[in-house]
Amino acid sequence: MLSPGYPAEMAFFTRGLAHAGADVIGLGDQAAGDLPAIARDALAHYVQVGDLAAGDQVAATVAELARQVSIDRVECLWEPYMVLAARLREQLGLPGLTVAQTLPFRDKERMKQLLDAAGLRTPWHVAAETVAEVWAAAERTGYPLIVKPIDGAGSADTYRANSAAELDAILPGLRHLPRVSVEEFIDGEEFTYDTICADGRVLVENICQYHPRPLLTKMHEWISPITLALRDLDAPGLQGGRDLGAAVLRVLGFRDGFTHMEWYRKADGEVVFGEIGARPPGARTVDVMNYATDSDLFSAWAQAVTRGRIDQPVERRSRYGEQVVALELLPVGAPRRDWRATTIGDGMVIVRHPDLAPALEIAQRFAAELHLYAS
């Protein structure tokens, strides 16, 4: 397991593998003593490397490790090192995504090119490496438009420009990026399509709706974003997204593990692909999914990748207990987080209700009325 203790959710996936009966070897750049206790207790062995980004060094370390123990799978659920995990699989001759299969999940331009070729609806898009190429793309797509990193995650460095003047103001903040994607802005509601798969079969489906769209939360510090896990996946208006998600998985050849896709529903009902990662959603969304289903999807993922099945059915039940199920706020005296760099700013609340309208009402009251004060 690459990076078994960071980000924080990885510790629960690591524990899930151990509970599924796997002897888990962790490999990361954290010191063993800095691993969360949940991860540390789940590991049979841990190897610390200087830097996970040093691919050649990591590959040599794993090659030496493979001479001492039998390695059956290489798993990584953190976006920056998914290509590294694929490289290690190829090196060891193990199942799972290859480098060629992983790259479209990381390169948003290549991702959309493959989906375009299959006839799926994506925003108009083009890659740009220079300021001149960005301006040329803007001439073609018109305004408003979106500029984002080719391999980004979590809406980082993603901007909307409503005019040439706004694009001109945005460009200096993108100079650190070697390539960007310039895309048509899709005006619509934004949803996720999340799955756990085994052998190409979708074992678990989830749809969340964002309130408001994530891009807005990166533009306005005062917004407290809501991620709403929908209980009734058969509700009108969602089938198009489910069909789109299933088609995307087929085109990209995904077979085993977690996926997290984002899609749009326009006012006229048209569904449009956003992007997809071969990983779980971040920002504690798996916790939200767990509360929506009364399940442990960390363990369900582990069972899917090690056994090809999930032992207990994952159901969206109609009755729950208390509505506020998790409340985590930064303690008094703690430094503030950079709201631009994280979806979870200075805290998070998870609520649940069997009916959509009350669940949204409760979440919106927290988003509007819960205030934290910093000195």
N, C-alpha and C positions, 0 to 999 in steps of 0.2 A: 504494500500500500504506500504510494507516494504521498508525502505530507500528511501523515495520519493524524496530526493534531492541529493543523491550521489550514484554512479558517476553522472557527470553533466547531462548526457542524461536522467537520471531518472526524472528530472523535467519536461521534455517535455512529457513523458509518463503519468505522474501525471496530467498534464494539459489536455492531451487527454481524460483521464477518466472523468474529470469534464466537458469537452465539450460534452462528450457522454451522459451527464445527471446524472452521478453518484455523490453521496455525498461521497467524498473521505476522509477517515481518514488515516492520515499518522502516521507511527510508525518507529522511528529511533533513533540513538544515537547522532545525531547532535542537538545542541541547536536550538530552534525555530528561533532565530534571525540569525542563520548561514545558514538557508535554502535559496536556490536561490529564488528570488522574484517570479519567474514563478511557482515554486512549492508551495510556501507559499500562494500565491493568489488563487491557485486551491484547497486548502485543506479546508474542512469543520471543521476539528479538527486535532490537532497534539498531539501525545503522545511521550514524550522523555523517552527513557530507558537508563540505564547506559551503556549497552553493548549488541548489537544485538547477539553477540556470546554466551551470557549467556542464553541458550535456556529455561531453567526452569523458570527463572525470566520473560522472554518475554511471555512464555505461561501463567503464572499466571496473568500478566498484561492484556493480551488479554482476558482471561477468565472473569476477573472483568469488562472489557470494554463491553463484550458481554452481561453482565447482565443489562447494562444500555441502549444499543442501539442494533438494529438488524444489524447483519453483514451478507452480502450476498456472498461475495467473499474475498479471500485473494490472493493478487498478489505480486509477487516479481520477478524482472528482473535482479537482481544482483546475480551472480553465487554463492558467498559464503553462501548466506542465502536461497537458494532455498529449501534445505531440511527442514529448519526451517519453511518456508511457508507451505510445505506439511504437516508437523506435526501439524501446526495450523489448516489447513483444516480438518484433521482427528479429531482433538479435538472438532471442532465446527460442524462437519458433513456437510461440504461444498463441492461443486463440484470442480474439478480440479485434478491435479496430486497428488497421494498419496505418502507417503514416499517410498514405494516399487517401484512405477513407476518413482520417481525422482532419486533414487540412480543410475540407469544405465546411466543417463545423467551426473552424477558427477564422477562415478567410471569408468575410461576408460577401465579397464580390464573387468569388468562385461559387459559394453557396447558392447565390441567386442565379448565376449563370446556369447551373445544373437544373434548377427548378424551372427557369425560363424554358430551357430546352424540352422539359417534360410537359410544358403547357400550363404550369401553375401560375397563378396571379401573384406577382411581386411588384413592389414599387419600381418605377423607372429608376435606373441606377447606373453609375459608371465610377470606376476608380480614378483617382487623381493623385499625382506625385508632386506636382508643382502648383504654385499659385495660379499660373496661367491656365493650367488644366482645370482647376476648380472654377475659374471664371468661364471657361468654355462650356463646362458641364452646366453651369447656372444658366447660360444662354439657351441651352437645349431644354432643360427641365422647367424653367420659369420659377416663379415664387408663389407661395412659400416653398422652401426646400429644406432638406436635412443634410448636415455634414457630420460624419461620424468616423471613428477609427475603423480600419478594415478588420482588426482583430480585438476590438474592445469588448467590455462586458459592463453591465450595470449602468448604462447610460453615461459612463464617464466620457468626457470630451465630446459629447454629442450636443449639437446646436441646431436650432431652427433659425432660419433667416427669412424674414418676410419681404426683404427688399435688397437691392444692391448695396445700399448704405449699411444695412445690418450685416450683410456678408463681409463687407470690407472691415467692419469692426471686429468680426469673429476671427478672421484669418490669422492675426498675430498670435492668438492663443493656440493655434494648431501647428505652429512651426516645428514643434518637437516630434510630430508624427511623420514617419516616412511616407505613408500612404493613407488616404482617406477615401471614404465612399460618399459620393454626392447623390442624394436620392430625392425622388418625388415625396412630398409631404402627403401622408394619407390622413384625411380628416375623418375620424371615426372613434368609436370606443375601442379600448385596448384590452385584450385578454391573453391568458396563457393557455397552452395545451401541454401538459406535463404527463409523462408516461414512465412506467417501469416495464421493460421488455425482457423476454427470454426467447432465444431461438427465433427471433423475428416476430414473435407474438406479443401483442400488447396485453399485459396482465393487469395493469392499473392505469386508469385515466384520471386526470384532474384538470379542471378549468378554474382559473382565478380571473377576477376582473380587477383592474387597477382603477382607483379613484384618488386623484385624477390620473391622467397619463403620466408615466415616470418622467418624461422630459420636462414637464411643468415643475416637478419637485426639484429639479436641478437648477431651475431658473429663479425660484422664489423661496427664500429661507423660511418664510412663515408657514408654508404648507406642511401639514402632517399627512403623509400619504397613507392610503388604505389599500391592503391587498385582501380581496374578498374571495374565499374559496366557495364555489357554488355547489350546493348539494344536489340539485336536480340537473344532471347533465343532459337529460332529454327535453329540457325546456326549449320552447320555440326560440330560434335565433342562434342556437349553439351548434346545431348539427353541421352547418357549413364549416365551422372551425374544426370540428372533430374530423370531418372528411378530409379537409385540407391537411391536418396534422398527420393523419394516417398515410396520405399520399406522399408527404414530405419524407417520412420515415422510409417508405419504400424506395423513393428515388435516391436517397442518400445511403441506402443499404445498412441502416442501423439494425442491430440484432439483439444486443444484450446490454442492459443497464438502464440508467436514468436519462431522460431527455427533458429539456425545458425549451418550449417554443413560445414565441409571442406573435399574435396576429391581431388584425383590426377588423371591425365590423362597421361598414359605412352606413349612412342613414338610409340608403336604398337597399340595404341587406347584403351587398357584395362583401365577401370576405377576402382579405388581402394578407399575404404572408409578411411577417416582420423579420424575424431571425430565429435561429435555433442553436442550442448548445447540447453537446453530448454529455450532459452533466445535470445534476439536480438544480432547481432554482435556489438562489441565495436569499439573503435578508430574512432568514428564519421562516421562509415560505414552507419548507417541509414540516416544520412544527404546525403551521396553520393547517396543512393537509392532514397531519396526524389528528388534530382536534376535530376536523371535519368528518373523519372516518372512524374515530376511536381506534386507530391502528398505530403500529410502529413501522413506518415506511422506511426507516433506516435499516431495520432488520429484513423487511420485505425485499428491498434492493439486494441485500446480501444473499438472501435465499435464491433470488432470481439468477444472480451471476454465478453462484456456486452449485446450485441444484437444478436450475432450469425451471423452477416453479416457486410458488409462494404457498406456504403451508396453510395459512388461514385466509379466507376470502376477505377482501377489502370492500366494505359496504358503507354507503352514505346513509346513515340511519336517520329516522325522523324525530327522535326525541333525545335531548341532551340534558345535562345537569346545569350547573351554574353557567351564566352567560359570559362572565369575565373569567377566563381560564388562565391567563398569564399577564403579569404586569411587571415589567422590568424597566426601571428608570435609573439614570445615573445617580449615585448617592451624592449627598451634599459634600462639597469640597472636591469632587472629581473634576478633572479638566473636561471641557466641552469637546465633542467630536466635530470634525470638519463636515458640515452638512452637505457640501458639494461632493464629497468623496465617498459617502456611504448612504445607503437607502435608509438604514436605521440610524437616526440622528442621536439624540440624547436619551432615547428610550423606546420601548415598544409595548403595545397592548394587543393581546389576542382575545377576541370575543367570538362567541358562536351562538347561533339560534337556528332552529329547524326551518324557519321561514325567512325568505330573502329580505323583505322589506324591513322587519324589525332588526335583522342583523346589520343591515346597512345603516339604519337609523342610529343604533348603538355605536357603531364604528365612527359615524360622522360626528356624533356628540363628543366622543373622545378627541377626534381630530380637531374639532373646533374649540373645545372648552377646557382641555387639559393643557395647562401652561407651566413651563419650567422657567425659572428666573436665574440668570447668571450674573454674578457681580463682575 
